[in-house]
Amino acid sequence: MTENHKPTLTVLAGPTAVGKGTVSQYIRENYPQVWFSVSATTRDPRPGEEEGVHYYFVSDEEFDSMVNNRQMLEWAKVHNSYRYGTMRLHVENALKSGKNVLLEIDLQGARQIRNSMPDSTFIFLAPPSWEELVRRLTDRGTETKAQQEQRLDTAKIELAAEPEFDHTVVNDSVERAAQEIIEIMGLK
């Protein structure tokens, strides 16, 4: 990274179960120069998730207030159930302080950011194959059979959005995919 490097906002999105969280966690652990926004969500924590580390877990009323007060850079209702959003002030402050920001969000959120911050870099994280995506979703065991089916239906729509992105990174290896993202961000 050069002295003249301008802090960037990079958006990482892709279909459900593609491994966005796993790749992001690898980047968090190995590339401390990247700043991650912690999203707000209306869903309950999964086992091992911590408040303010993985998400800010908020009520529907709190989320409504943040949306109505334009405190969200982007937000979406995901899989017809819970809402997720990125808090605007956190991202703006990180960029102003010279940090390179990586947002791990869904397709709807990426589209909102494309409209509000079009100079951002947009990366689509793709599975090596449809069969591998199905295996990852079913193996993680965090959803019921009905939820898995709903997520797979959504994934078909999400995969069709790949051409909307500036770059595609195939998640065939977490380490390799993370390194490619870091290269795209201009940090390697």
N, C-alpha and C positions, 0 to 999 in steps of 0.2 A: 504494500500500500504506500502510495506517495504522499508527500506533505500536502499536495494540492487535492487530495482525495476528498470529494464531497460526500457527506453521509447520504446513504440511499435507503429507500424503503423497498424491500423485496417482499412480494406476496407469493407464498407457497400454498397451492391448492391441488386438489385431486379427488378422486372418488373415495368413498367410504372404505376403510380397511386397507388402503394402499400403503399405509405405514407412515403417514405424515407425522404423527406423534413420535414414532420411533426414530425417524430421521432427524426430526427437530431436537429430540433429546440428545442424540449423538452430537449434533452441532453445539448444543448448550455445553456439553461436557468437554468438547475438544477445541472449540473456537470461542474463547471468552470475549473476543472483540465484537461479537454479534449480540445485539440486544433483542430480547423477545418480549413482546407484549403478553400480558396475562389477560385472557378473555374473561368476560362475565358470562354466566350461563344460568338458566332457570332450572337446569336438571340437578338431581342429587349427585353428590360425589360418588365415584366408583371406589372400590377398595384401593387404598394407598394414595388416593388423591388428597392433596392438602390445599386448604383455603389460601389464596394469594400466591401459591406456588404453581399449581396446575390451572386453576380457575378461581374467579371470584364467584362464589355460589350465592345467587340473589333470588329474592322472591319475584313473582310476576309483577307485583306492584312497584318494586324497586327498579326493575328493568324498564317498565313503562315510563317511569319518571326520567330515567337516563335518556330514553329515546325522545321523549317530549321536550327535554331540555337540550337537545342536540349534543349530548355528551358522547354519543357513539359515532365513530368514524364509519363503521359498517355494522350491520346486524342482520340476522336471518333466523327464520324458524326452520329448523333442520329435521328432516324425516317426519314432518307433520307432528312434531311433538314439542321439543324444547327450543328455546331461543338462545343464541350465542351472539356476542358482540365484542368489538374492540373499542376500548375507551380512547377517544380522540386526544385528550390532554396528555395521556401517557406517551403516545406515539409522537406527538408534536414536540414535547419536551425532550425526548430522546434524540430526535433529529437535530433540534436546536443545540443540544449539548455535544454534537459531533459523533453520535453513535450510528452505526449501521443497523437498521431495524429489519428483522425477519418476522413476518406475520404468517402463522400457520392457520389458515381459515378455509371455509368451504367456498364452493363456486359462487353462490349468491353474494357473499361478502367480497370476493375478488371482483365481481362485476361492479359493485358499488364503489370500490376503491378505484377501479379503472375510470369511473365517471368523475370522482372527486379529486383524485391524484394521478392523472394519466401518465406522468413521468416516472412512475414506479416501474419496477421490473417484475414481470409476472412469470412464475415458473409452475408448470403443470407436472405433478409427480404421478407417473403412470406405473401400473403393475406390469410385470414381465408378460403376463397373459391373463385372460379372463379366469381360467381355472385356478391360477395362483391367487387371484383376488378373492374368489369364493372360498378357497381353503383358508386364507388368512382370517376372513370374517368368521367362518364357522369354528376355527380352532381357538379363537380368543375367548369364546364362551361368555361374552358379556351381554349378549342379547338373546331373547327368546327366538324360537323358530319363526314366528310371525314377524318379529322385528328384523330378523336376518333377511327374510324375503322382501320386506319393505326397503331395506337398505340396498339390496341387490337391484331392485327395480330403479331406485334412485341412482345407483352407480352407473347403470346403462346410460342414463341421461347425462350424468357428469362426464363420462368418458367421451361423449360426443362433443363436449365443449373444448377439447384439447386445442383445436386450431385458434381459439381466442387468446392463447398465451404466447408470450415471447419465446419461451424455451420449454422443452420437454425433457425431464430427467426420469429415466426408468429406474425404479427401485428394485433392482435385482440383487443389490448388496447395499446394506445400510451405509457402510463406510464409503463405498464408491459414490453412492448417490449424494451423500453429504459433501464430499470433496468437490463434486461437480457443481453443487449449489454454491459453495464458497468461491469457486473459480468464477462462476457467473456473477457473483456479487463483487468481483474484483478484489478479493481479499487474499488471494494466493498467487 
